[in-house]
Amino acid sequence: MASERLQKAVEAVKSNEMSYRQAVELYNCPKSSIFDHVHGVSKSAEMGRPLILTKEEEKDIVRSCQVLGRFAVCANRDVVGKVIADYLHALDRPNPFRLGTPGQKWWRNFLKRWPELTERKPEQLTVQRAKAASPCAIDAFLSV
């Protein structure tokens, strides 16, 4: 395993058994990785830009979207974006979004972070369902 090779290389360099170059050749590990581990340089586990909302705040939004979905209310990118913009405004937090609401890239990454959410296209309403949902049909049903 690569991590075992790296650990052995770091131990060898720390104990002055070999130089960085010798450790690179023997253990086939990048010199920069060996150097970082020897000198205690830590790399951030999180890559990319920092999140606008905390994990808990995003979790609340996900729960809200799921509740809306149970009531057949569409929580699409525009709706969620408006909610987030209003939320940031209410807390007097800076809004880093160029147009005031999250863009398409943010939405895609949000969906990647929360795979329990899915984006679906609404199905076209059939003629029969449209007729059944008309005010006349509903009034006739309720008057029975």
Secondary structure, 3 states (H helix, E strand, C coil): CHHHHHHHHHHHHHCCCCCHHHHHHHHCCCHHHHHHHHCCCCCCCCCCCCCCCCHHHHHHHHHHHHHHHHCCCCCCHHHHHHHHHHHHHHCCCCCCCCCCCCCHHHHHHHHHHCCCCCCCCCCCCCHHHHHHCCHHHHHHHHHC
